[in-house]
C-alpha cells in the first residue's frame, strides 16, 4: 500500500488486482472499519495550513501481492497514471489557458509513512532513513507549495492510459518481460522525474534546463539507438492529424543542406535536444535561451506533450474495439467512438501547434478575432 496525500482521485483506476482509489472506496472503508489505527491514519492528513484533505491510495489485492509487491511495480503503476494526466493538463494550459489542472508529478508523490502490515503503527523506509512511530502522533501533510487537488476521470487521457496499463501487466506480471516493456517503464520513470517541479520559489533557468535534459533522456530510452535522429523517426512514426504538425517544412537540430525537411514536432524536439546539450555540457546560456521562435513561448512547456506523442508512436496507439450503445446506429456509434478516442490526441496536437503563435495571437484566433490562416502566414518556417 502507498498513500498519495496531494491528490484525491474521483474514480478508481485498476489493472490486474492493483488499484488507485480514494478514501471513499468501499475496499478502503472496509479496512478502516476493521482497523481503528488505519482509520485514524486516513483522517490525519492536512494542508500546510491545517485544512483536512483526503488522500488517495494504491492497493494490491491479496492474491496479487507477491506478484506486484515491489516498489518498482507500484511506482510503475503510478507513473502510468501520472503520465496519462500531465501532458493532457499542459495541453489545456496552452490551448485554453486553463492553469487549474495537475501539471507536475509532485501531485503523485508517495507519502513516506504508511501503516504497518499489522495495522498497529507507522513505518517509514526511505533512502535517508527508516523509522517507526505511533499513528496518533502523526500530522500528515501535503507537499508544501502545491494545493491538494481532485483528479476527475475527464482529466485523464483515456486513449493512453489503458495501453500503458496493458503494458504494465506485461512488464510486471511476467517473470520474463520483454526488453521493450522494460524500456517503456524505464522511460516512464525518467519522465516522472522530468515532470517534477524543477524548483519552488528558487527556480532558475538552469533548473528548467535540467528538466528538459531529463525529458530528452525519457525520449531516448524509448528508442533502440538512443540518438536524436532515432527520436525524430519515432515522432514521425505516428499519424499527425493537425496539418500544422504534419507538413515537413522545418530544419531541425543537426539538419544538413540537402536533407529532407521535417515536421514541426521534430523541429521542436530538436530544440529540446540542442538545449539539453547546452545545459548539461556547461555551455554559455543566454537568459532567453529557452524562448522559442516564432511564438516566443518557453520551450519547457512543450516537453510533456511531445512525449505523449512519442508514446503514441511507441505503443502504436489505436482505438479499442467499438462498443455500440442500445440507442445508437452503427454509424453514430463509430463516430462517437472515434471522437472519444481522438479527442485526447487532438488536444495534445493543438497544444503543440501553439508554439507557432504568441499567447495573444492564439487567444485572438480562439476567439475568432483573427483568421488562423492569416496569422499563420506571418510566420516563416523556423
Residue pairs with C-beta under 8 A, 6 or more apart in sequence:
1 57
1 58
1 59
1 60
1 114
1 115
2 57
2 58
2 74
2 78
2 110
2 111
2 114
3 55
3 56
3 57
3 110
3 111
3 114
4 20
4 55
4 56
4 57
4 58
4 78
4 107
4 108
4 109
4 110
4 111
5 45
5 53
5 55
5 111
5 140
5 141
5 142
5 143
5 148
6 55
6 106
6 107
6 108
6 109
6 142
6 143
6 146
6 148
6 149
7 55
7 56
7 102
7 107
7 108
7 148
7 149
7 150
7 151
8 22
8 23
8 53
8 54
8 55
8 56
8 148
8 149
8 150
8 151
9 20
9 21
9 22
9 56
9 150
9 151
10 22
10 150
10 151
10 152
10 153
11 152
11 153
12 19
12 20
12 21
12 22
12 25
13 19
13 20
13 81
13 156
13 161
13 165
14 20
15 77
15 165
15 166
15 168
15 169
16 64
16 68
16 169
16 173
17 60
17 61
17 63
17 64
17 67
17 68
18 58
18 59
18 60
18 61
18 64
18 68
18 73
18 74
18 77
19 25
19 27
19 58
19 59
19 61
20 56
20 57
20 58
20 77
20 78
20 81
21 27
21 28
21 56
21 57
21 58
21 59
22 28
22 54
22 56
22 57
23 29
23 32
23 42
23 54
23 55
23 56
23 57
24 54
25 57
27 59
28 42
28 57
28 59
31 38
31 119
32 38
32 39
32 42
33 39
34 119
35 115
35 119
37 115
37 119
37 120
37 121
37 135
38 115
38 119
40 135
40 136
41 115
41 122
41 135
41 138
41 140
42 54
42 55
43 52
44 135
44 138
44 139
44 140
45 52
45 53
45 54
45 55
45 140
45 141
45 142
46 52
46 53
46 139
46 140
46 141
46 142
47 53
47 141
47 142
47 147
47 148
48 141
48 142
48 144
51 148
53 142
53 148
55 111
55 140
56 151
58 74
58 77
58 78
60 68
60 69
60 74
67 73
67 172
67 173
68 74
68 77
68 172
68 173
70 172
72 172
72 185
73 172
75 110
75 189
76 168
76 171
76 172
76 185
76 188
76 189
77 165
77 168
77 172
78 108
78 110
78 192
79 185
79 188
79 189
79 191
79 192
80 161
80 164
80 165
80 168
80 188
81 108
81 156
81 161
82 105
82 107
82 108
82 192
82 195
83 160
83 164
83 188
83 191
83 192
83 195
83 304
83 307
83 308
83 311
84 156
84 157
84 160
84 161
84 164
85 101
85 102
85 108
85 151
85 155
85 156
85 157
86 102
86 103
86 104
86 105
86 195
86 304
87 157
87 304
87 305
87 307
87 308
87 348
88 101
88 155
88 156
88 157
88 308
88 344
88 347
88 348
89 101
89 102
89 103
89 155
90 103
90 301
90 302
90 304
90 305
90 351
91 305
91 347
91 348
91 350
91 351
92 98
92 101
92 347
92 351
93 99
93 101
93 103
93 301
93 351
94 301
94 302
94 305
94 350
94 351
94 354
95 347
95 350
95 351
95 354
95 366
96 366
97 359
97 363
101 149
101 155
102 149
102 151
102 155
104 146
104 195
104 196
104 197
105 192
105 193
105 195
105 196
106 143
106 146
106 196
106 197
107 146
107 149
107 151
108 192
109 143
111 140
112 124
112 126
113 122
113 123
113 124
113 131
113 133
113 138
113 140
114 122
114 123
114 124
115 121
115 122
115 123
115 135
116 122
116 123
116 132
121 132
121 133
121 134
121 135
122 131
122 132
122 133
122 134
122 135
122 138
123 130
123 131
123 132
124 130
124 131
124 132
124 133
125 131
142 148
145 197
145 200
145 201
146 197
157 308
157 344
158 340
158 341
158 344
159 317
159 319
159 341
159 342
159 343
159 344
159 345
160 308
160 311
160 312
160 315
160 317
160 344
162 320
163 315
163 317
164 184
164 188
164 311
164 315
167 181
167 184
167 185
167 315
168 185
170 177
170 178
170 181
171 177
171 181
171 182
171 184
171 185
172 185
174 181
183 221
183 222
184 222
184 314
186 221
187 218
187 219
187 221
187 222
188 218
190 214
190 217
190 218
190 221
191 214
191 215
191 218
191 304
191 307
193 214
194 211
194 212
194 214
194 215
194 217
194 218
194 303
194 304
195 304
196 211
197 203
198 207
198 208
198 210
198 211
198 300
199 207
205 285
205 287
205 289
205 290
206 279
206 285
208 290
208 298
208 300
209 275
209 276
209 278
209 279
209 280
209 285
209 289
209 290
210 279
211 300
211 303
212 272
212 275
212 276
212 279
212 290
212 299
212 300
212 303
213 276
213 279
213 280
215 272
215 303
215 304
215 307
216 272
216 273
216 276
218 307
219 231
219 234
219 269
219 306
219 307
219 310
220 226
220 227
220 230
220 231
222 231
222 234
222 310
222 311
222 314
223 230
223 231
223 233
223 234
224 230
228 253
228 254
228 269
228 270
228 273
229 254
231 269
231 273
231 310
232 252
232 262
232 266
232 269
232 270
234 310
234 313
234 314
235 263
235 265
235 266
235 269
235 306
235 309
235 310
235 313
236 262
236 263
236 266
236 313
237 313
238 309
238 312
238 313
238 317
240 246
240 263
240 265
240 309
240 349
241 342
241 345
241 346
241 349
242 346
242 349
242 350
242 352
242 353
244 264
244 349
244 353
244 356
244 376
245 263
245 264
245 265
245 349
245 352
245 353
246 263
247 263
247 264
248 260
248 261
248 262
248 263
249 261
249 263
249 381
250 261
250 262
250 263
250 264
250 266
250 267
250 381
250 382
251 261
251 262
251 267
251 381
251 382
252 262
252 266
252 267
252 269
252 270
252 271
253 267
253 270
253 271
253 273
253 274
254 270
255 261
255 262
255 270
261 381
262 270
264 352
264 353
264 355
264 356
265 306
265 309
265 352
267 382
268 292
268 299
268 302
268 306
268 352
268 355
269 306
271 292
271 299
272 299
272 302
272 303
272 306
275 289
275 290
275 299
277 283
278 284
278 285
278 289
279 285
290 298
290 299
290 300
291 297
291 298
291 299
292 298
292 299
292 302
292 355
293 382
294 356
294 357
294 379
294 380
294 382
295 354
295 355
295 356
295 357
295 358
295 359
295 361
295 362
295 379
296 358
297 354
297 355
297 358
297 359
302 351
302 352
302 355
305 348
305 351
305 352
306 352
308 348
309 345
309 348
309 349
309 352
311 317
312 345
317 345
319 337
319 338
319 341
319 342
320 341
322 333
322 334
322 337
323 333
323 337
324 330
324 333
325 333
328 336
354 362
356 376
356 379
357 365
357 375
357 376
357 379
361 370
361 375
364 370
364 375
365 371
365 372
365 375
